[in-house]
Amino acid sequence: MAKEFASKADLGEKNISFVKLGEGCYGYTAEGDPNSGVIIGDDYVMVIEAQATPKMARDVIEKIRTVTDKPIKYLVLTHYHAVRVLGASEYNAEEIIMSRKTNEMVEERGKQDWDSEFERFPRLFRGHESIPGLTHPTIIFEDKLTLDLGNKKVEIIHVGEGHTRGDSVIWVPDEKVLFAGDLVEYGATPYCGDAQLKNWPKTLQRLSDMKPKAMVPGRGEALTNPVECQEAILMTSDYVTMLYQQALLSVTRGESLKKCYNALMKSMTPRFGDWVIFEHCMPFNVTRAYDEASGISHPRIWTDKRDIEMWNELNS
């Protein structure tokens, strides 16, 4: 019998932390569940990552209101995955911001990804009945957008492809605080099902070159010093590099996806197996790495049906 699908059996609640990283910069983290970020200027608040449902977004808003009553004007979505964006309506933000390539992903695979992610990890969709529909941006940018929250300059940068083709990061230059989205994880397994794996390490090097003093990764605790930031970037790079290189070797040998998966589980578990959602992510990650190594540059769309078929094939 195949083991329990993805994270359907993960029902335990997480402890929330709201950590100050610099003047006006906060990380909302939850023991390996998806993180959000908050930037507060003299005039406005910016939220980074919406959470999966309006009900879960209210938890973020409650934390914000412990430190400011300023209006939430901007909501920035670093990439498209349903678990990150579908709570957007709760913020009543004046502007919802995405890169052009992220918006293309919403248009191409928005509903399929929503159905897929809900089946994989239902706990992260608490209050899912309150989701009004797909989240669409009011501002779409190409490479870089600079905003002023009131004596607080914020740069939103499509720094390169990696976790998806549309990844953005948010940089507060005066504080050298980086909100990295799922380009960087800390003690949590990168999800690579929609990744551009060959490009991801180059994108991570650009983040390393920024020399952040503090960082909010996509998952894992908020990082409060430069050493932790560089460690998170390097660990993420090591994971995605090993994943792709070994998948490429398997494809070159003419091995099946199942054989590739078994080999990668054997080689990667000793090094990364204690990371959050490792066993959840690996079937999706190996399948995408195998596809990319086989020449499929544009990730195939995941659906709830495809998820189950793949999971059963690799875990039977």
C-alpha positions in Angstrom: 0.0 0.0 0.0 1.3 3.5 -0.8 2.0 5.7 2.1 -0.3 8.5 3.1 -0.5 11.1 0.3 1.6 14.2 0.6 0.7 16.0 3.9 -2.9 14.9 4.3 -2.0 13.3 7.6 -0.3 16.5 9.0 -2.9 17.9 11.2 -0.9 19.4 14.0 -1.1 23.2 14.6 2.1 25.3 14.6 3.3 28.0 17.0 3.4 31.4 15.3 6.3 33.8 15.7 6.4 37.5 14.8 10.0 38.6 14.8 11.4 42.1 14.2 14.3 42.0 11.7 15.0 45.7 11.3 13.3 49.0 11.7 9.8 48.4 10.4 10.6 44.9 9.1 9.0 41.8 10.5 8.8 38.0 9.8 5.6 36.0 10.4 6.7 32.4 10.7 5.1 29.1 11.8 7.5 26.3 12.4 8.0 25.4 8.8 4.5 26.4 7.5 4.4 29.1 4.9 5.8 32.5 6.1 4.7 36.0 5.5 6.6 39.3 5.8 5.6 42.8 6.9 7.2 46.2 6.2 6.0 49.3 8.0 6.7 52.8 6.8 5.6 56.2 8.2 2.5 56.1 6.0 1.7 52.6 4.9 2.1 48.8 5.5 3.2 46.3 2.9 2.5 42.6 3.4 4.5 39.9 1.6 2.6 36.6 0.9 -1.1 36.4 1.7 -1.4 32.9 3.2 -3.9 30.4 1.7 -7.2 31.7 3.0 -8.8 34.9 4.3 -9.2 33.2 7.7 -5.5 32.4 7.9 -4.7 36.0 6.7 -6.5 37.3 9.7 -3.8 35.7 11.9 -1.2 37.8 10.1 -3.3 41.0 10.4 -3.7 40.4 14.1 0.1 40.4 14.5 0.4 43.5 12.4 -2.1 45.3 14.6 0.1 44.7 17.7 2.7 47.0 16.3 0.9 49.5 14.0 -2.5 50.8 13.0 -1.3 52.1 9.7 -3.3 51.0 6.6 -2.2 48.0 4.6 -1.8 49.5 1.2 0.4 46.9 -0.6 0.2 43.1 -0.8 3.2 41.6 -2.7 3.0 38.0 -3.9 6.5 36.7 -4.7 5.2 33.9 -6.9 2.1 31.8 -7.7 1.2 28.9 -5.6 -2.3 28.8 -4.1 -1.1 28.3 -0.6 0.7 31.7 -0.8 -2.0 33.9 -2.4 -5.6 32.9 -1.9 -6.0 34.8 1.3 -5.5 38.1 -0.4 -9.0 39.5 -0.1 -8.8 39.8 3.7 -6.1 42.5 3.6 -8.3 45.0 1.6 -5.0 46.2 0.1 -5.2 49.0 -2.4 -2.6 47.3 -4.6 -1.8 43.6 -5.2 1.6 43.2 -6.9 3.0 40.4 -9.0 5.7 40.0 -11.6 4.5 39.5 -15.2 5.7 35.9 -15.2 3.9 35.2 -11.9 0.7 36.6 -13.4 1.1 34.4 -16.4 1.2 31.4 -14.0 -2.1 32.5 -12.4 -3.7 32.7 -15.9 -2.2 29.4 -17.1 -2.6 27.1 -14.1 -4.4 29.0 -11.3 -7.4 26.7 -10.6 -5.5 23.5 -11.2 -2.8 24.4 -8.7 -5.5 25.4 -6.2 -7.2 22.1 -6.4 -3.9 20.3 -6.4 -2.5 22.0 -3.3 -5.7 21.7 -1.3 -5.6 18.0 -1.7 -2.0 17.8 -0.8 -2.1 19.8 2.4 -5.6 20.6 3.7 -4.5 21.9 7.0 -3.0 24.9 5.3 -6.4 25.8 3.8 -8.2 26.4 7.1 -11.4 28.3 6.3 -11.1 27.5 2.6 -14.8 28.1 2.1 -14.1 31.8 2.5 -11.8 32.1 -0.5 -13.6 34.3 -3.1 -11.6 33.0 -6.1 -8.3 33.3 -7.8 -6.1 36.3 -6.8 -5.3 38.7 -9.6 -2.8 41.6 -9.4 -3.6 45.3 -9.8 0.1 46.1 -10.5 2.2 43.9 -12.8 5.9 44.7 -13.1 8.6 43.3 -15.4 12.0 43.5 -13.6 11.9 45.9 -10.7 9.5 48.2 -8.9 10.5 50.7 -6.2 7.9 52.0 -3.7 8.0 54.4 -0.7 5.9 53.5 2.3 6.8 56.8 4.0 10.5 57.2 4.7 10.8 53.5 3.9 12.1 52.6 0.4 11.2 49.1 -0.7 12.5 47.4 -3.9 10.5 44.5 -5.4 12.8 42.6 -7.8 12.2 39.8 -10.2 15.7 38.6 -9.5 15.6 35.4 -11.7 14.0 32.0 -12.1 14.2 29.3 -9.5 11.3 28.1 -7.4 9.1 29.2 -10.3 9.7 31.3 -13.4 8.2 34.3 -11.8 10.0 34.6 -8.5 10.4 38.0 -6.9 12.2 39.1 -3.7 11.5 42.2 -1.6 14.6 44.2 -0.5 14.7 47.0 2.1 18.0 48.6 1.3 18.3 50.8 4.4 18.0 47.8 6.7 19.5 45.2 4.3 16.5 42.9 5.0 15.5 40.4 2.4 12.1 38.8 2.0 13.1 35.9 -0.2 9.9 34.0 -0.9 10.4 30.3 -1.7 13.6 30.9 -3.5 15.2 30.3 -0.1 14.2 27.9 2.7 15.7 27.3 6.1 15.5 23.8 7.5 12.6 23.1 5.2 12.6 21.2 1.9 12.3 23.4 -1.2 9.3 22.6 -3.3 10.5 22.1 -6.9 7.4 20.9 -8.7 7.2 24.1 -10.9 10.9 24.9 -10.7 13.5 26.1 -13.1 16.3 24.0 -11.6 19.2 24.8 -13.9 18.6 28.5 -13.2 17.9 28.4 -9.5 21.6 28.3 -8.2 22.4 31.4 -10.3 19.5 33.2 -8.9 20.5 32.3 -5.4 24.0 33.6 -6.1 22.5 37.0 -6.8 20.8 36.9 -3.4 24.0 36.0 -1.8 25.7 38.9 -3.5 23.2 41.3 -1.9 24.6 40.4 1.5 21.4 40.5 3.6 21.7 41.1 7.3 18.3 39.5 8.0 15.9 37.4 5.9 12.5 35.9 5.9 12.7 32.6 3.9 9.7 30.9 2.4 9.6 28.4 5.2 11.6 28.1 8.4 12.5 30.6 11.1 13.2 34.2 10.4 17.0 34.8 10.1 18.5 37.6 12.1 22.1 37.8 11.1 24.3 37.6 7.9 25.7 34.2 8.7 22.3 32.6 8.9 21.2 34.3 5.7 24.2 32.9 3.8 23.7 29.5 5.4 20.1 29.4 4.2 21.0 30.4 0.7 23.8 27.8 0.5 21.7 25.0 1.9 19.0 25.7 -0.6 21.5 25.8 -3.4 23.0 22.5 -2.3 19.6 20.8 -2.3 18.5 22.0 -5.7 21.9 21.4 -7.3 22.1 17.8 -6.0 18.5 17.1 -7.1 19.0 18.3 -10.6 22.5 16.9 -11.2 21.5 13.4 -10.0 18.3 13.4 -12.1 20.3 14.5 -15.1 22.7 11.5 -14.5 19.7 9.2 -14.3 18.1 10.5 -17.5 21.4 10.2 -19.3 21.6 6.5 -18.2 18.1 5.9 -19.6 16.7 5.0 -16.2 13.0 5.2 -15.4 11.4 7.9 -13.2 10.8 5.3 -10.5 14.5 4.2 -10.5 15.6 7.9 -10.5 13.3 8.5 -7.5 14.6 5.6 -5.6 18.2 6.6 -6.2 17.6 10.2 -5.1 15.7 9.2 -2.0 18.7 7.0 -1.0 21.3 9.7 -1.6 19.4 12.7 -0.3 17.7 11.4 2.8 20.8 11.2 4.9 21.6 14.9 4.2 18.2 16.5 3.9 15.7 13.9 5.3 15.1 15.8 8.6 13.9 19.0 6.8 10.3 19.9 7.0 8.0 18.3 4.3 10.9 16.3 2.9 8.8 13.2 2.1 5.9 15.3 0.9 8.1 17.2 -1.6 10.4 14.6 -3.0 8.1 12.8 -5.4 7.1 16.2 -6.9 10.7 17.4 -6.9 12.2 14.3 -8.5 9.4 14.3 -11.2 10.1 17.9 -12.1 13.9 17.3 -12.1 13.5 14.3 -14.3 11.3 16.3 -16.7 13.7 19.2 -16.9 16.7 16.9 -17.4 14.7 15.3 -20.2 14.3 18.6 -22.0 10.9 19.7 -20.7 11.8 23.3 -19.8 8.2 24.5 -19.1 6.8 22.7 -16.1 3.8 20.5 -16.7 0.7 21.6 -14.8 -0.1 19.6 -11.7 -3.6 18.6 -11.1 -5.2 16.7 -8.2 -5.5 13.6 -10.5 -1.9 13.8 -11.8 -0.7 14.2 -8.2 -2.2 11.0 -7.0 -1.2 9.0 -10.1 2.5 10.1 -9.6 2.4 9.6 -5.9 1.1 6.0 -6.2 3.6 5.2 -8.9 6.6 6.3 -7.0 5.6 5.2 -3.5 4.0 1.8 -4.3 
